[in-house]
Amino acid sequence: MAEPLIQLSRVRREFPSGEGKLVVLSDLDLRIDRGEMVAIVGASGSGKSTLMNLLGCLDRPTSGSYRFGGREIADFGPDELAALRREHFGFIFQRYHLLSELTALANVEMPAIYAGRPAAQRRERAQALLQRLGMAERTTHRPGQLSGGQQQRVSIARALMNGADVILADEPTGALDKHSGGEVLRILDELHAEGRTVIIVTHDASIAARAQRVVELSDGRIVADRRNQTTATAGQASSATAPVSGGSGPPDHGRATLRAFAARLREAFGMALLGMLSHRLRTFLTMLGIIIGIASVVCVVALGQGSQRKVLANISSLGTNTLEIFPGKDFGDVRSGKITTLVLGDANEIAKQPYVAAVTPTVSTNSTVRFGAKEASAMINGVGEQYFEAKGTKLAQGRFFDAESRDDIAQDAVIDENTRKALFADLPGSPIGQVILAGQVPCRVIGVTRVQQGGFGSSQNPSIYLPYTTVQTRFLGDQSLRSITVRVRDDASIALAEQSTMRFLVQRHRSKDFFIVNTADIRETITSTTQTLAILIGAIAVISLIVGGIGVMNIMLVSVSERISEIGLRMAVGARRSDVLQQFLIEAVLVCLIGGLVGIGAALSFGVVFNALGSNFTLVYSTASIVAAFLCASLVGVVFGYLPARNASRLDPVIALSRD
């Protein structure tokens, strides 16, 4: 006797039921040979559908042996079972199980996609099958546009797509009218006549009468197994319908090629897009968390960098990249006024150092200044011509004095905005060229400085700047210096510059009778503060991104629960676990990537609006932050999409199909 195609030995299937177990199939033995047409009948609850699910490898027996073509099914892994369903079984479901987003042609093509057929070949075969089933004019229609009989024909074409040699039909006429049901039965007769094994699950005795053999179940046991004597012999297909074949035979079962993988990847990508477009509102709400998170990250980085640049510009205008050298041990040293070792020679020698951009000696005194009837108490600052460069001072009017003014002990004065307001507020013209009296010394105004941020030790008192030679000669009568201001080159380390200056002056003075104030500490403190605030706000933005990712995961979990029937169908027609995982993961990543792009666009738009409002600083967008945010969106999609995608891929096909 030839080896049977299907051999069940003492198969038992039971399910948990409360604290006990429900036995649906009990010690069942069944043999089905190749080319047979078998009807499985019985009352509702007798185990018919459970038996068909076992035969089609949608479910596994609790115990017993199921051999297909001589191979033990218990030894098959998930992907091997998927290959078996894909290459040997064709399912015709009572409720059709067509995907509503796909056309009739795309529904029929689905098994061939997972089988790795080239797109042109599978399309040609699907069209041929639909044409021979009388559906040539309906290939572009979606299931909602087809009648019940037409949907069942599409289901039959899908079952034949990969050249299945076993057709499993579960109540194939249960949802059809009499005429449509008759057409479906004639098609099944033709498939049997072509040599296929046809297994029909039905409770209708008239349908069972068309089969060669009837297996009757009752309470999970076979109570009868008989052959019909009046059944039409093979080849007696109705002349009303042409024989169903079309296209080539089964696909090559060899190793999957890169082209096959690419085809499955395109299918997963396309289905992910279809799923997103079919539920636009849900997709948008899922994206919203990512959009807000990405926009927040990019905007916070841009705000942080913009504000930091603005702060650093303000700090630079204070001349904080400078060293201030004072006589004495430290601030408050009562002996500092008696120390006269800080002299012009020190400033001239320091100016020769390679790390120096500008050096200016400074002396100062307080005096009353007058112009006409106006007078004010002002700080008289004796400085070098490089003082304004060292301090980053800018001109509002006129000019600064130069080395010639210093050498000539000129009485050229540069005043600040406070002095201009105090002495020249009522002057209709410019103060340039006017003569003021500083104590008993007349001075000509040659420049007015711009308003400058207050630096270290600054005040709101009027300030007048004269060459230090003028102040030493005409005001103080003393050649010692109050301080030396050193501006360090931008490409030099101010800390190293401080150490070098310290060593140099100790060597010159042979003692440490001075102290150095490194005003870069102010810069570092403020910069550190702005960076800390940026990190703080950035952390908040990252938290919002994580919250958005959790939202993606929740929505994807909901999506999995809504699409369980689709997942079961895909597995029934041969989708591997990796195919299902791939599709849902692609959908999650697409949601996050699109959300990331929209978020970046929103952040850039915010920058345009922000700058249009006339803020005193602009957002500084970082390409690195934008790329990082985009990569972060991808990572969120992978991380938070993996769990629901993994759950979807691990669903049992029979359970998924039953939850329609």
Steps between C-alpha positions, in 0.01 A plus 500: 500500500629846407605733780210727602527877449354565846522259794358579846563252782334534840480877463363683799424872529393661823468858621510654850152555640481657843688274737466202268546413135261476208569204271402588143666211313557168674741229378410561138644283218462617139663421167456712185660397171616727221227614264211415732199725550400462865207660681525538876152527649345518841288715725620836635763443769593157370860615423479549122672842488759394756585198284531717189730742687720207598503363146596842360776550762324803644499320833695219667360191675536472876621143453516236231667494161429698183705402195480685170666333202677271742646781715408553864345844542605518867860532382425814294597845626284813448664593168481141373128496580465829317674349199266199513193722505648716225601222262254216558176633650238729357234631741144590400333661800130530565543872578744552210761682712592749228694812595273800448788736411609283205348448158385155389822461301720599798312261730566213259867594463570492874615134536738540206664800667597287798608225261744742338354509151605794278236775479431456128463123529262509796289772343467301179398186691252687721334659196478161329339339804246780542419492129434124502279543804293761318649799685694665217293820525536524879875479553530863615196490729538486877313241708236754603412542131449127439207267570537201733542258211761723339693529825501123534634467146783737595563282806518190275740672261719592797496136615626393157761776463798289606376182332371343823450125479266494802188722506341551843150647479323595823124529438576650154133568420380591850482875430382474138166483323403181319626607158837627626538193719441274203769681300752457782422128529547454126839668528595262781393206283727627223793538739449140610477391140841658437649270761504723806410371843186683615385496862165664572366573847121524489182422685300483176425142393449604135851644485646194669328283238724652229815365670654158440520441871314627806659510847247564776602643836313498827640633827850503360499142374455346156170312511482423128734488202323398182536536124227644279399269217319768300776760497608618157829357386807710458498709186118552493531874524200710414506634148368828635840591635837454334754290691693701752876497455683799365861594539792288600518230763637528850783746556861401538553376858872574505683754707332841516672751278575862568233592248242302696600674820479838328152414373384413851659819632316708238177324590555569870578863421192536281273338758643725770413804289153363429444438870605855584286657228199290592508641855617855442377647828653221706825535307508877555433467872777242519735738322403794717711391795801450271439834327489685832803315633718555191391864462576556869847348474594700188353827634662461842840438343449798267384722788790384714759561231342833403489625857849369569633679193325819609634472854851432377479795265394721791777357715753557223387862481596529867852398417480195720772319307738712704734495796491789748826544694478698828758588766467328838427150621129508422196724509482684830877497555559822701859514378409500133500881483861509613621249242648682203677212327229461232642731234486575129800275434298200618227580248750547217670165573171312534396639161787306343362163613360276221163447665421872527258677265503840673639656818413826668626655821231674700494772763197673638374778721175671581436856401224747433440571134326805365354621173335837512265502796491118520728307729527142619731278701681267261761228494808617312658192339853521365536221245710398205388514140440121507260525794192523279603190305575312822161586646306457177376858515320637192459856381169678467657823369845639424821304548732351758832659584815335367867444587585851387253644753661284769852614410397866478321487837199628310186616674277299265199354684269215412181512705237236569124529459451590869732801462326607180162497675636682806678781313354519150135400537388852401754540222319495165803377308773245549736529800796420271746792508356653817735583785424384851681579822616197699608649833730779379597324174318592179437203272364482146232233434608289200271196543189359666479128576197283447299377793676188627394222734639559846807290559695406808516794742297727271270775621246741361718806576621712207836386365756695301794333324827687449850380405661357814796734448264796528339373822836410656648839413211744542285325763710262714867596474584130550640245252366187673198320351167412658476190277601340175236357271611214272274368226591141414491382143189300409708199395697492826406339832421772750589267788848441354529872429426574865765253616759641259427858604525402866842341452622789288408771752629304799830473317504876425391614847686223686193466718127456459377850577207484259193290431326408176128495440413259219175647371451193282361342815194716448470369147539140610248536782235657277571254218477210744170637630353531151617149416345364819170667418517368143563148632210536744256615234641243258434226756139616518480484121648149499244396760226625268659294221496190720136568588431524128676167450284338766199640316627335181532169683149526645344588166691218331376257763145620428571464129611141552180418690290663225678310224526153652284353226730650236803353675334158516414515131854593401635210702241267347619584149864447594638812669796429722527647846775726366261629230241605758766645729643689206169653398402629843851620577513689170169663586629613841823632349312680221273667754804620695698606192213697351429644844869589527498680164185691591652581841816636337286704260298635793820594684638685196166677454508602865843654438364706210212628713728560799743706294214691338384615845816707529676325785846633588652163417436236239459125522814319393407165346757226516523250217632249750197547726259463207673181382510372858129576545418317176707199605333518840159480329617189313626348823170573674318325216721192528506482879135578568372325189686176559290369789160528326653376174650203682164429665333509160752259348454248783122475471366152434336503151190308609438731796557808285259380232231422754501860630344670201 
